């Protein structure tokens, strides 16, 4: 579609401009302008249609001329108005984008370069801002030198985090050095220090957790005061250790122990005329060796209880060794002197073999003959202990933060983890933050040996502590710190060091590996009330050895038996032992459904007997073979209904119709089976004796040959035990 327009210039001269054409094409506008040389063309112009609306030729008729003139004026006015509107729109449009070229602008030589669009301006600004940000980032990306704390062992991930570097960069750097590592690989302190320097940071070696603890202990003040002595009661089982404590504190402790045997370390404090004495009762059973050793390390002096009617026993000797190893003095209490068979002098002579010489024998060991039943010489025993404590001149700091040792730990239903400790230094107060082994916490409650809640505990005081985040290990230290952060950090450092210092995997020989594969295993899960009992059971089980079967403890933990324990027992085909604990209702129900037996015991002897019985059940029985008779094959017959029959003569013993037999040819056993039938003179019999001839058939065997030997035998099975 094409439309042609004719342009005229509005002014004084009303002549048409024929040499200016404006072409308008569909979809595209193009303006073709041909300027006239006339000066009139420069004065101004206006748009007109191609067909002239008015012509400059005047007709003679005046009215027609006036009409044309008026029409021309109206048209000129209209065109001016339209031009003004267009100019206003163009002025507004130029703010956004000027894309139109008007004829008036073209004729007035106002053709200028197109202005930039809004989008173009926006892009330019964005580019400028981007460049500015890039420059700023480049300035910010300048490496920041950091102080990096380096422990004894640290993973690649943790080291990268501390340096604010990507783990991949650290791994890539190590790979470039010829070292292949993973993100969880542990690096030694020297290696980590080297990497920190290479990445432009300042390495700072952290102190070990134990070094920090030693510094904490060394920072205690020197305001020393006398403290009560810590006395450990040791000796053989059933010699009356707990009975001595029972008599001293006027409480019946033995009745609270199953079987009358002490299974835990108990700590008590008595007051003797204003002088406090702290006693620790240790088990005498052989399984509790470590508990006795732990008690001897904590103690200031040892009271060795020996029964006058029994004498020196293995656990007595062991207690003496523990005390000497700990370099603590020994006071001997010869108990049960009220019995008619008591012989105190014999006990003194037996102790001479172990370098314990009584005072009446010109020695330096205090020995007191007592009786817990009649209360004989109990006051003398206390006097001897007090005297020995005065000689030791025990003093400690009361003003510093508390330290102590964990005697026992357990998980109490309703109270959570509980730790039995003895304070060794300083005052322990409610609200203190502490570290105990790998655990930490805040003291929520302090309970003394009488079950009373107290606000603080002085040195040598045995107490229960609530507020620890888990069951600590018996024998762990107990240290009070300033803040929660210090306690948590020290606990985490200890856990990390323990994780990194695990023993390497041991290399096994082919012989040992083969023997292990041949031996059967008895899997077991043990739940106990306190950590000490669990420890004792594990040590006792480790002493049970056998070539064909060995015990394997999958889990040994404290607390009641839970559903998880039952599920684990089923998955691992393990026996489930509950020592001094009960299963939960859910666990009991699940065990019944899964047909898992939960064996509950209160005495360690019974636990060990049960384990031995279970291990014995895995042993193959002893098989003993007895030869009952032999026969020589003379001829081979075919009998209808019976097949091949070996015509034989019994040379020794007798052969029954149900006997197990072997076919021997040229000294080699070629078949083992059972007798099918025995014929004698065409009659089937049950038994033939030596010297008699018979026909013998064997189940599933017909390949008889002359001179083969038929050997009858019986096997007896005998159950084995550990």
C-alpha positions in Angstrom: 0.0 0.0 0.0 1.4 3.4 -1.0 0.1 6.8 -0.2 1.5 10.0 -1.8 1.3 13.3 -0.1 1.9 16.8 -1.5 3.6 19.4 0.6 2.9 23.0 0.7 4.5 25.8 2.7 2.1 27.9 4.7 3.1 31.5 4.6 2.6 34.5 2.6 3.0 32.6 -0.6 0.5 29.9 -1.2 2.2 28.1 -4.1 2.4 24.3 -4.1 5.7 22.5 -3.8 5.7 19.9 -6.4 9.3 18.8 -6.0 8.9 17.4 -2.4 7.4 13.9 -2.2 6.7 11.9 1.0 6.4 8.1 0.5 4.8 5.9 3.1 5.3 2.2 2.7 3.6 -0.6 4.6 5.5 -1.8 7.6 8.2 0.8 7.1 8.3 4.5 7.0 10.8 6.3 4.8 10.9 9.9 4.0 12.3 11.1 0.7 12.9 14.8 0.6 13.9 16.8 -2.4 14.6 20.4 -1.4 13.8 23.1 -3.8 16.2 25.9 -4.6 13.5 28.3 -3.9 14.1 30.6 -1.0 10.5 30.1 0.0 11.1 26.5 0.9 13.4 27.5 3.6 10.9 29.6 5.5 8.6 26.9 6.7 6.5 24.1 5.5 3.4 22.1 6.5 1.9 18.8 5.6 -0.7 18.5 2.9 -2.3 15.6 1.2 -1.0 14.6 -2.3 -4.1 15.9 -3.8 -4.1 19.6 -3.3 -6.9 20.8 -1.1 -6.6 24.3 -2.4 -5.0 25.6 -5.6 -3.6 29.0 -6.1 -5.6 29.6 -9.2 -8.4 32.0 -8.5 -11.6 31.8 -10.4 -13.6 34.7 -11.4 -16.4 34.0 -9.1 -15.8 36.0 -5.9 -18.0 33.9 -3.6 -16.2 30.8 -4.7 -12.9 32.4 -4.0 -14.0 33.5 -0.5 -15.2 30.0 0.2 -11.9 28.5 -0.9 -10.0 31.1 1.2 -12.0 30.3 4.3 -11.5 26.6 3.7 -7.8 27.1 3.2 -7.6 29.1 6.4 -9.4 26.5 8.4 -7.2 23.7 6.9 -4.1 25.7 7.7 -5.2 26.3 11.3 -6.1 22.6 11.7 -2.7 21.6 10.3 -0.9 24.0 12.7 -2.8 22.5 15.6 -1.9 19.0 14.6 1.7 20.1 14.2 1.8 21.6 17.7 0.3 18.4 19.2 2.9 16.3 17.4 5.7 18.5 18.7 4.4 18.2 22.2 4.3 14.4 21.9 7.8 14.4 20.4 9.1 16.4 23.3 7.6 14.0 25.7 8.8 11.0 23.7 12.3 12.1 23.5 12.5 11.6 27.2 12.1 7.9 26.5 13.2 7.4 22.9 13.1 9.6 19.8 12.6 7.3 16.8 10.5 9.5 14.5 12.0 11.9 12.0 9.5 14.6 11.1 9.5 16.4 7.8 9.7 19.7 9.6 12.8 18.6 11.4 14.3 17.3 8.2 13.5 20.5 6.3 14.9 22.7 9.1 18.2 20.7 9.2 17.4 19.3 12.7 18.6 15.9 11.8 20.7 14.8 14.8 22.0 11.6 16.2 19.4 9.3 17.8 19.3 9.7 21.6 20.1 6.6 23.9 17.2 4.5 25.0 16.3 3.9 28.6 17.3 0.3 28.4 20.6 1.3 27.0 21.1 3.8 29.8 20.2 1.1 32.3 22.6 -1.3 30.8 25.4 1.3 30.9 24.7 2.1 34.5 24.6 -1.6 35.4 27.9 -2.1 33.6 29.4 0.8 35.5 28.2 -0.5 38.8 29.5 -3.9 38.0 32.9 -2.6 37.2 32.8 -0.6 40.5 31.8 -3.7 42.4 34.4 -5.8 40.7 37.1 -3.3 41.7 35.7 -3.2 45.2 35.7 -7.0 45.4 39.2 -7.2 44.1 40.2 -4.9 47.0 38.2 -7.1 49.4 39.7 -10.3 48.0 43.1 -9.3 49.3 44.2 -12.2 51.6 43.5 -11.7 55.2 46.2 -13.1 57.5 44.6 -15.0 60.3 45.8 -16.6 63.5 45.0 -20.3 63.2 44.9 -22.5 66.3 46.3 -26.0 65.6 45.7 -28.9 67.9 47.7 -32.1 68.0 45.4 -33.6 65.3 43.0 -32.0 63.0 40.9 -33.0 60.0 41.3 -31.4 56.6 37.7 -30.1 56.8 38.3 -28.4 60.2 41.6 -26.9 59.1 40.0 -25.5 55.9 37.2 -24.0 58.0 39.6 -22.4 60.4 41.6 -20.9 57.5 38.3 -19.8 55.7 39.5 -21.8 52.7 37.7 -24.3 50.6 38.5 -27.9 51.5 39.1 -28.7 47.8 41.9 -26.2 47.7 43.6 -27.8 50.7 43.2 -31.3 49.2 44.4 -30.0 45.8 47.5 -28.5 47.4 48.3 -31.7 49.2 47.7 -33.7 46.0 50.3 -31.4 44.3 52.7 -32.5 47.0 52.1 -36.1 46.3 49.9 -36.7 49.3 46.4 -38.1 48.6 43.9 -37.3 51.4 40.2 -37.1 51.9 38.2 -34.3 53.5 37.9 -36.3 56.8 41.6 -37.3 56.8 43.4 -36.4 60.0 46.5 -34.3 59.8 49.3 -34.2 62.3 50.1 -30.9 64.0 53.3 -30.4 62.0 51.6 -31.0 58.7 48.8 -28.7 59.6 51.2 -26.0 60.7 53.1 -26.2 57.3 49.8 -25.9 55.4 48.7 -22.9 57.4 52.0 -21.1 56.6 51.7 -22.0 52.9 48.2 -20.5 52.8 49.5 -17.2 54.3 48.2 -17.5 57.8 49.9 -17.5 61.2 49.8 -20.9 62.9 49.4 -21.1 66.7 50.0 -24.5 68.3 47.3 -25.4 70.9 48.1 -27.0 74.1 47.0 -30.5 74.8 44.0 -31.0 77.1 46.1 -32.6 79.7 48.6 -29.7 79.7 45.7 -27.3 80.1 44.5 -29.4 83.1 47.9 -29.4 84.7 48.1 -25.7 84.4 44.7 -25.4 86.0 45.8 -27.6 88.9 49.0 -25.7 89.2 47.2 -22.3 89.4 45.5 -23.2 92.6 46.2 -21.0 95.6 48.5 -22.1 98.4 46.0 -21.4 101.2 46.3 -24.9 102.7 44.3 -26.4 105.6 44.0 -29.8 107.1 41.6 -32.2 105.4 40.1 -35.5 106.5 42.0 -38.6 105.5 40.6 -40.8 102.7 40.8 -44.4 103.9 40.2 -47.4 101.7 39.1 -50.7 103.1 40.5 -53.6 101.2 40.9 -57.4 101.6 39.7 -60.8 100.5 36.0 -61.5 99.8 33.9 -62.3 102.8 36.5 -61.2 105.3 34.3 -58.5 106.7 35.3 -55.2 105.0 31.8 -53.9 104.7 30.9 -55.2 108.2 33.8 -53.0 109.6 32.2 -50.0 107.8 28.8 -51.1 109.0 30.0 -51.1 112.6 31.8 -47.8 112.3 28.9 -45.8 110.8 26.1 -47.8 112.6 24.3 -48.7 109.4 23.5 -52.0 107.8 25.2 -51.8 104.4 25.7 -55.5 103.8 22.0 -56.1 103.7 21.8 -53.8 100.7 24.3 -55.9 98.7 23.1 -59.0 96.8 24.5 -62.1 98.2 26.3 -60.1 100.9 29.0 -59.3 98.4 30.1 -55.7 97.7 29.7 -55.1 94.0 30.4 -51.3 93.9 32.8 -48.9 95.4 30.9 -47.2 98.3 32.2 -44.1 100.0 31.1 -42.9 103.4 32.1 -40.3 105.9 32.0 -40.6 109.7 32.5 -38.1 112.4 34.7 -39.2 115.3 34.7 -36.6 118.1 34.9 -33.8 115.6 37.4 -35.6 113.4 36.0 -36.6 110.0 37.1 -39.8 108.3 36.2 -40.8 104.7 36.0 -44.5 104.0 36.0 -46.2 100.6 34.7 -49.8 100.5 36.1 -51.8 97.6 34.9 -55.3 96.4 37.0 -58.3 97.3 36.0 -60.5 94.4 38.7 -61.2 91.8 36.6 -59.6 89.1 36.9 -56.2 90.8 40.7 -55.9 90.5 40.6 -52.5 88.7 38.2 -51.1 91.2 40.6 -52.0 94.1 43.5 -50.5 92.1 41.4 -47.3 91.6 40.6 -47.1 95.3 44.3 -47.5 96.3 45.4 -44.7 94.0 42.8 -42.3 95.5 43.4 -43.2 99.2 45.7 -41.7 101.8 46.0 -45.0 103.8 44.6 -48.5 103.5 42.8 -50.6 106.1 43.6 -54.2 105.2 40.9 -56.5 106.7 42.0 -60.1 107.2 39.8 -62.8 108.8 41.4 -64.4 111.8 39.9 -67.8 111.0 40.8 -67.8 107.3 44.2 -66.2 106.9 45.9 -64.5 104.0 44.1 -65.1 100.6 44.9 -64.2 97.0 42.8 -61.0 97.1 44.6 -60.1 100.4 48.0 -60.3 98.7 46.7 -58.4 95.7 45.4 -55.6 98.0 48.9 -55.4 99.6 50.5 -55.0 96.2 48.0 -52.2 95.2 48.7 -50.3 98.4 52.5 -50.6 98.0 52.3 -49.6 94.4 50.4 -46.5 95.5 52.9 -45.9 98.3 50.3 -45.5 101.0 50.6 -46.8 104.6 48.7 -49.9 105.7 46.7 -50.5 108.9 45.8 -54.2 109.4 42.5 -55.0 111.0 42.4 -58.7 112.0 38.7 -59.4 112.0 36.5 -62.2 113.5 38.7 -62.5 116.6 35.6 -63.5 118.6 35.5 -66.9 116.8 37.0 -69.9 118.7 39.1 -70.9 115.7 40.6 -67.4 115.4 44.4 -67.3 115.4 45.6 -63.6 115.1 49.2 -64.6 115.6 49.0 -66.9 112.6 47.8 -63.9 110.6 50.7 -61.8 111.7 53.2 -64.5 110.8 51.7 -64.9 107.3 51.9 -61.1 106.8 55.6 -61.3 107.5 56.0 -63.0 104.1 54.7 -59.8 102.5 56.9 -57.4 104.5 54.1 -56.3 106.9 55.6 -56.5 110.3 53.5 -55.8 113.4 54.6 -53.4 116.1 54.8 -56.2 118.7 57.2 -57.9 116.3 59.4 -54.8 116.2 57.8 -53.6 113.0 56.1 -50.3 111.9 52.7 -51.7 110.7 49.8 -51.0 113.0 47.7 -54.1 113.5 44.4 -54.2 115.5 42.5 -57.3 116.6 38.8 -56.5 116.1 35.4 -58.1 116.0 32.6 -56.4 114.1 30.1 -58.7 115.8 31.0 -57.8 119.4 32.4 -54.3 118.5 35.7 -55.3 120.0 38.6 -52.7 119.6 36.7 -50.7 117.0 37.7 -47.5 118.9 41.4 -48.6 118.8 41.0 -49.1 115.0 39.8 -45.5 114.6 42.6 -44.2 116.9 45.2 -46.0 114.7 43.7 -44.5 111.6 43.6 -41.0 113.1 47.2 -41.4 114.3 48.4 -42.5 110.9 46.6 -39.5 109.3 48.2 -37.1 111.7 51.6 -38.4 110.8 50.8 -37.9 107.1 49.8 -34.2 107.8 47.2 -34.1 105.1 46.5 -30.5 103.8 44.8 -29.0 100.8 43.5 -25.8 99.3 39.9 -24.9 100.3 39.5 -21.7 98.3 40.3 -22.7 94.8 38.0 -24.4 92.2 37.3 -28.0 93.1 38.9 -31.1 91.7 38.1 -34.7 92.4 38.0 -38.3 91.2 35.0 -40.3 90.0 34.4 -43.4 92.0 31.4 -44.6 90.2 28.8 -43.5 87.6 25.4 -44.7 86.6 22.2 -43.6 84.8 19.4 -43.2 87.3 15.8 -43.3 86.0 14.3 -39.9 86.7 17.6 -38.2 87.6 19.7 -39.0 84.5 23.5 -39.5 84.7 24.8 -39.6 88.2 28.5 -39.5 89.2 29.8 -40.5 92.6 32.9 -38.5 93.3 35.3 -37.6 96.1 36.4 -34.0 96.2 40.2 -33.8 96.6 40.9 -30.1 96.3 38.8 -26.9 96.7 35.1 -26.3 97.4 32.6 -27.8 95.1 29.5 -25.6 94.8 26.1 -25.9 93.2 26.2 -24.2 89.7 29.8 -24.9 89.0 30.8 -25.9 85.5 33.0 -29.0 85.3 34.8 -31.5 83.1 34.9 -35.2 84.0 36.8 -37.3 81.5 35.1 -36.8 78.1 31.9 -35.5 79.7 31.1 -32.0 81.0 28.2 -30.4 82.8 26.9 -28.0 85.4 26.4 -29.1 89.0 22.6 -29.2 89.5 22.6 -30.9 92.8 25.1 -32.2 95.4 24.0 -35.2 97.5 26.0 -36.5 100.4 26.4 -40.1 101.6 23.4 -39.7 103.8 21.1 -38.8 100.9 20.9 -35.1 101.9 21.0 -32.2 99.4 23.9 -29.9 100.3 25.0 -26.6 98.8 28.8 -27.3 98.8 31.2 -30.0 99.4 34.6 -29.6 101.0 37.8 -31.7 100.3 37.7 -35.5 101.1 33.9 -35.4 101.0 32.1 -38.2 99.0 29.1 -36.9 97.1 26.7 -37.6 94.2 26.7 -35.1 91.4 23.8 -34.4 89.1 24.1 -32.4 85.9 26.6 -34.3 83.8 25.8 -34.8 80.1 26.6 -38.5 80.2 27.8 -41.3 82.3 31.5 -40.7 82.9 34.0 -43.4 83.4 34.9 -44.6 86.8 38.4 -43.3 87.7 38.1 -40.2 85.6 39.2 -36.8 87.1 36.7 -34.1 88.0 37.7 -30.5 87.4 35.7 -27.3 87.9 36.3 -24.5 85.4 35.3 -20.9 85.1 32.7 -20.9 82.4 30.5 -23.2 80.4 32.5 -22.5 77.3 35.8 -23.6 78.9 34.2 -26.8 80.2 32.7 -27.7 76.8 35.9 -26.8 74.8 38.1 -28.9 77.1 35.7 -31.8 76.9 35.6 -31.6 73.1 39.4 -31.4 72.9 39.7 -34.5 75.0 37.3 -36.4 72.9 39.2 -35.3 69.7 42.5 -36.3 71.1 41.2 -39.7 72.2 39.7 -40.2 68.7 43.0 -39.4 67.0 45.1 -41.4 69.4 43.3 -44.7 68.9 45.6 -47.7 68.7 46.4 -48.7 65.1 45.0 -51.8 63.6 47.1 -54.8 64.6 48.5 -57.0 62.0 47.5 -60.6 62.2 49.4 -63.5 61.0 47.8 -66.2 58.8 48.0 -68.6 61.6 46.2 -66.4 64.1 43.6 -65.4 61.5 42.9 -69.0 60.7 42.5 -70.0 64.3 40.1 -67.1 64.9 38.0 -68.2 61.9 37.8 -71.7 63.2 36.7 -70.6 66.7 33.0 -70.0 67.4 31.9 -66.8 69.1 29.3 -66.2 71.8 27.9 -62.7 71.3 26.6 -61.0 74.4 25.0 -57.7 75.4 25.5 -56.6 79.0 23.5 -53.9 80.8 24.5 -53.1 84.3 23.6 -50.5 87.0 26.9 -48.8 87.4 30.1 -48.4 85.3 32.2 -50.3 87.8 30.1 -53.4 87.6 30.2 -53.3 83.8 34.0 -52.9 83.9 34.3 -55.8 86.4 32.1 -58.1 84.3 34.0 -57.3 81.1 37.4 -58.1 82.8 36.0 -61.3 84.2 34.7 -62.4 80.8 38.0 -61.6 79.2 39.6 -64.3 81.5 37.4 -67.0 80.0 39.4 -68.5 77.2 39.0 -71.6 75.1 40.4 -72.8 71.8 37.1 -73.5 70.1 34.8 -70.8 71.4 35.4 -67.3 72.7 33.1 -64.7 74.3 32.5 -61.5 72.3 31.0 -58.5 74.0 29.0 -56.5 71.5 27.7 -53.9 73.9 28.5 -53.2 77.6 26.6 -50.2 78.9 24.8 -48.9 82.0 21.1 -48.3 82.4 18.0 -50.4 82.0 17.4 -52.8 79.1 15.7 -50.9 76.2 14.0 -51.9 73.0 17.2 -51.0 71.1 19.1 -53.6 73.2 16.6 -56.3 72.3 16.7 -55.4 68.6 20.5 -55.5 68.7 20.4 -58.9 70.5 18.2 -60.3 67.8 20.2 -58.9 64.9 23.5 -60.2 66.3 22.2 -63.4 67.7 23.5 -62.4 71.2 22.5 -63.3 74.7 21.2 -60.4 76.8 22.3 -60.1 80.4 20.9 -57.6 82.8 23.0 -57.0 85.9 21.2 -55.2 88.8 18.9 -53.6 86.3 15.4 -54.3 84.9 14.1 -54.2 81.4 11.6 -51.5 80.4 8.0 -52.5 79.7 8.5 -51.9 76.0 11.7 -53.9 76.0 10.1 -56.8 77.9 7.2 -57.0 75.5 9.4 -56.8 72.5 11.6 -59.6 73.9 8.6 -61.8 74.4 7.4 -61.2 70.9 10.9 -61.8 69.4 11.6 -64.8 71.7 14.7 -63.1 73.1 15.6 -64.2 76.7 16.7 -61.5 79.1 18.8 -63.1 81.8 18.8 -61.0 85.0 21.4 -61.5 87.7 22.5 -59.7 90.9 25.7 -61.6 91.7 28.7 -61.6 89.4 29.4 -65.3 90.1 26.1 -66.2 88.6 26.8 -64.1 85.5 30.1 -65.9 84.9 28.5 -69.3 85.4 25.7 -68.5 82.9 28.2 -67.3 80.3 30.4 -70.5 80.7 27.2 -72.6 80.3 26.3 -70.9 77.1 29.8 -71.2 75.8 29.8 -74.9 76.6 26.7 -75.3 74.5 28.6 -74.1 71.5 31.3 -76.8 72.0 31.2 -79.8 69.8 30.6 -82.9 72.0 33.3 -85.5 72.5 32.7 -88.4 70.2 34.2 -91.8 71.2 34.1 -94.7 68.7 34.0 -98.4 69.7 34.5 -101.3 67.3 31.9 -103.9 68.1 32.7 -106.5 65.4 34.4 -107.4 62.2 33.5 -109.8 59.3 35.4 -111.1 56.3 33.5 -111.3 52.9 34.0 -114.8 51.4 31.4 -114.9 48.6 28.9 -112.6 46.9 25.4 -113.8 46.2 22.3 -112.4 44.5 19.1 -112.9 46.4 15.7 -112.0 45.0 14.2 -109.1 46.9 17.5 -108.4 48.7 19.9 -107.7 45.9 23.6 -108.4 46.4 24.4 -110.2 49.6 27.9 -110.4 51.1 28.5 -113.9 52.3 30.7 -113.2 55.3 32.2 -114.8 58.4 32.3 -112.9 61.7 35.9 -113.0 62.9 35.6 -110.8 66.0 32.9 -109.5 68.3 29.3 -109.3 66.9 27.4 -107.5 64.3 23.8 -106.2 64.7 21.2 -105.5 62.1 21.3 -101.8 63.2 25.1 -101.4 63.4 27.0 -98.7 61.7 29.6 -100.4 59.4 32.6 -99.5 57.3 33.7 -101.4 54.2 37.5 -101.7 54.2 39.5 -102.8 51.1 43.2 -103.0 51.0 43.4 -101.1 54.3 41.4 -98.1 53.0 37.8 -97.2 54.0 35.8 -97.1 50.8 32.3 -96.8 52.3 30.6 -96.0 55.6 26.9 -96.8 56.2 24.5 -98.9 58.1 23.5 -102.6 58.0 20.3 -103.2 56.1 19.7 -106.8 57.0 21.5 -110.0 58.2 20.6 -113.5 56.9 21.5 -116.8 58.5 20.5 -119.9 56.7 18.0 -118.0 54.6 16.4 -116.5 57.7 16.7 -112.9 58.7 18.3 -112.4 62.1 19.1 -109.4 64.3 22.6 -110.4 65.4 25.5 -112.7 64.6 28.4 -113.5 66.8 32.1 -114.3 66.2 32.8 -117.6 64.3 29.3 -117.6 62.6 28.7 -117.2 58.9 26.0 -115.0 57.5 24.8 -112.9 54.7 25.0 -109.1 55.1 23.4 -106.3 53.1 24.4 -102.7 53.5 22.1 -99.7 52.8 22.8 -98.0 49.4 25.9 -100.2 48.7 26.3 -103.3 46.5 29.9 -103.1 45.2 31.2 -105.9 47.4 34.3 -107.8 46.6 35.9 -110.9 48.0 38.2 -110.4 51.0 36.6 -107.0 51.9 36.3 -106.4 55.6 33.1 -105.3 57.2 33.8 -103.4 60.4 30.9 -102.6 62.8 31.2 -99.7 65.3 29.3 -97.5 67.7 29.8 -93.9 68.6 29.1 -92.4 72.0 28.7 -88.7 72.5 29.8 -86.8 75.6 28.9 -83.2 76.3 31.8 -80.8 77.0 32.0 -77.9 79.3 34.4 -75.0 79.9 
